[in-house]
């Protein structure tokens, strides 16, 4: 009987130990599962946040691209308007009653010695020999009108022994445009 009691005690102790081990294992399993759930929720949450960030980045990128596209279109329109303004100014200047005053001013500005040769445009009859004779008398110059005609739209070419100066209307307008374009743009577009 003593042996049976000892075996019974060993069985009870073994059962108790087995229940403790199983209890601890289940407790550990539950902790592991909770930790796994927690980590998977964190991973899902981060993935969702990254997805939202990616969406926001795509939206910002799309908006940025559209802004660039619209700015390019706006700049193109502004350029067209500026070009049209200068084209109208050119046409107005060429047809102006002050055209000869401008020619005289340009001659006064560009003539160095007074013995230069003036090359006139093919299709401009407003700068006449009489006009040049009058300026020569006033300034005590000896400017000559060349037999050669230039393929320019208004204005003239001034030729000396050393160089030839382009004082054609397109060149004058180009210089005016370079010097005034920023201010004209500010006035037109309130930039």
C-alpha positions as CSV (number, residue, x, y, z in Angstrom):
1,X,0.0,0.0,0.0
2,X,2.8,2.4,0.7
3,X,3.9,1.8,-2.9
4,X,0.5,2.6,-4.2
5,X,0.4,5.8,-2.2
6,X,3.8,6.7,-3.6
7,X,2.7,6.0,-7.1
8,X,-0.5,7.9,-6.5
9,X,1.5,10.9,-5.1
10,X,3.8,10.7,-8.1
11,X,0.8,10.7,-10.4
12,X,-0.8,13.6,-8.6
13,X,2.4,15.6,-8.6
14,X,2.9,14.7,-12.3
15,X,-0.7,15.8,-13.1
16,X,-0.2,19.0,-11.1
17,X,3.1,19.7,-12.9
18,X,1.5,18.8,-16.3
19,X,-1.4,21.3,-15.5
20,X,1.1,24.0,-14.5
21,X,3.1,23.4,-17.7
22,X,0.0,23.5,-19.8
23,X,-1.3,26.6,-18.0
24,X,2.1,28.3,-18.5
25,X,2.2,27.2,-22.1
26,X,-1.4,28.5,-22.7
27,X,-0.5,31.7,-20.9
28,X,2.6,32.1,-23.0
29,X,0.7,31.2,-26.2
30,X,-1.9,33.9,-25.4
31,X,0.9,36.5,-24.7
32,X,2.5,35.6,-28.1
33,X,-0.9,35.8,-29.9
34,X,-1.6,39.2,-28.2
35,X,1.9,40.4,-29.2
36,X,1.4,39.1,-32.8
37,X,-2.1,40.8,-33.0
38,X,-0.6,44.1,-31.6
39,X,2.3,44.0,-34.1
40,X,0.0,43.1,-37.0
41,X,-2.3,46.0,-36.1
42,X,0.8,48.3,-36.0
43,X,1.9,47.0,-39.3
44,X,-1.5,47.5,-40.8
45,X,-1.8,51.0,-39.3
46,X,1.7,52.0,-40.7
47,X,0.7,50.5,-44.1
48,X,-2.5,52.6,-44.1
49,X,-0.5,55.7,-43.1
50,X,2.0,55.0,-45.9
51,X,-0.9,54.5,-48.3
52,X,-2.4,57.9,-47.3
53,X,1.0,59.6,-47.6
54,X,1.4,58.0,-51.0
55,X,-2.0,59.3,-52.0
56,X,-1.2,62.7,-50.7
57,X,2.1,62.7,-52.5
58,X,0.5,61.7,-55.8
59,X,-2.2,64.4,-55.3
60,X,0.6,67.0,-54.6
61,X,2.6,65.8,-57.5
62,X,-0.5,66.0,-59.8
63,X,-1.3,69.5,-58.5
64,X,2.3,70.6,-58.9
65,X,2.4,69.3,-62.5
66,X,-0.9,71.1,-63.3
67,X,0.5,74.3,-61.7
68,X,3.6,74.1,-63.9
69,X,1.5,73.4,-67.0
70,X,-0.8,76.3,-66.2
71,X,2.1,78.6,-65.5
72,X,3.7,77.6,-68.8
73,X,0.4,78.4,-70.6
74,X,0.1,81.7,-68.7
75,X,3.7,82.7,-69.6
76,X,3.1,81.7,-73.3
77,X,0.0,84.0,-73.3
78,X,1.9,86.8,-71.6
79,X,4.6,86.4,-74.2
80,X,2.1,86.6,-77.0
81,X,0.5,89.7,-75.6
82,X,3.9,91.4,-75.1
83,X,4.9,90.5,-78.6
84,X,1.7,91.9,-79.9
85,X,2.2,95.2,-77.9
86,X,5.6,95.6,-79.4
87,X,4.4,94.7,-82.9
88,X,1.7,97.4,-82.6
89,X,4.3,99.9,-81.2
90,X,6.6,99.1,-84.2
91,X,3.8,99.6,-86.7
92,X,2.7,102.8,-85.0
93,X,6.2,104.1,-84.9
94,X,6.9,103.4,-88.6
95,X,3.7,105.2,-89.6
96,X,4.1,108.0,-87.1
97,X,4.3,111.7,-88.1
98,X,7.3,111.7,-85.7
99,X,9.2,109.2,-87.7
100,X,11.6,111.7,-89.2
101,X,12.2,113.2,-85.8
102,X,13.2,109.8,-84.6
103,X,15.5,109.4,-87.6
104,X,17.1,112.7,-86.9
105,X,17.5,111.8,-83.2
106,X,19.2,108.5,-84.1
107,X,21.6,110.2,-86.5
108,X,22.5,112.7,-83.8
109,X,23.1,109.8,-81.5
110,X,25.1,107.6,-83.9
111,X,27.1,109.9,-86.2
112,X,30.7,110.2,-85.0
113,X,32.6,112.2,-87.6
114,X,29.8,113.4,-89.9
115,X,31.2,111.8,-93.0
116,X,29.4,108.5,-92.8
117,X,27.2,106.9,-95.5
118,X,23.5,106.3,-94.9
119,X,22.0,103.2,-96.4
120,X,18.3,103.6,-96.7
121,X,15.5,100.9,-96.8
122,X,14.3,99.7,-100.2
123,X,10.7,100.5,-99.5
124,X,10.9,103.8,-97.5
125,X,10.6,107.1,-99.4
126,X,10.3,109.3,-96.3
127,X,14.0,109.8,-95.7
128,X,14.8,112.0,-98.6
129,X,17.9,113.7,-100.0
130,X,16.5,117.0,-98.9
131,X,16.0,115.7,-95.3
132,X,19.7,114.7,-95.2
133,X,20.9,118.0,-96.7
134,X,19.0,119.9,-94.0
135,X,20.5,117.8,-91.2
136,X,24.0,118.2,-92.8
137,X,23.5,122.0,-92.8
138,X,22.3,122.1,-89.2
139,X,25.1,119.8,-87.8
140,X,27.8,120.8,-90.3
141,X,28.1,117.2,-91.4
142,X,28.8,115.7,-94.8
143,X,26.5,112.6,-94.6
144,X,26.0,110.8,-97.9
145,X,23.1,108.7,-99.1
146,X,24.3,105.4,-100.5
147,X,23.2,104.2,-103.9
148,X,22.8,100.8,-102.3
149,X,19.4,100.1,-100.7
150,X,19.1,97.8,-97.6
151,X,16.5,95.1,-97.1
152,X,15.2,96.6,-93.8
153,X,11.9,97.8,-92.5
154,X,12.4,101.5,-91.8
155,X,15.3,103.3,-90.2
156,X,18.7,103.1,-91.8
157,X,22.2,101.6,-91.7
158,X,25.0,104.0,-90.9
159,X,28.3,103.0,-92.5
160,X,31.7,104.5,-91.6
161,X,35.2,103.4,-92.7
162,X,35.4,101.1,-89.6
163,X,31.9,99.8,-89.0
164,X,28.3,99.6,-90.0
165,X,25.6,100.4,-87.4
166,X,22.2,98.8,-87.8
167,X,19.6,101.6,-86.9
168,X,16.8,99.8,-88.7
169,X,13.4,100.0,-87.1
170,X,13.3,96.2,-86.2
171,X,16.7,96.6,-84.4
172,X,15.6,99.8,-82.7
173,X,12.5,98.0,-81.5
174,X,14.6,95.1,-80.3
175,X,16.7,97.4,-78.2
176,X,13.6,99.2,-76.9
177,X,12.0,95.8,-76.1
178,X,15.1,94.6,-74.2
179,X,15.2,97.8,-72.1
180,X,11.5,98.1,-71.4
181,X,10.0,94.6,-71.4
182,X,10.2,94.1,-67.7
183,X,8.5,97.4,-66.9
184,X,5.9,96.9,-69.7
185,X,5.2,93.4,-68.3
186,X,4.7,94.9,-64.8
187,X,2.2,97.4,-66.2
188,X,0.3,95.0,-68.3
189,X,0.2,92.1,-65.9
190,X,0.6,93.7,-62.5
191,X,3.5,91.4,-61.8
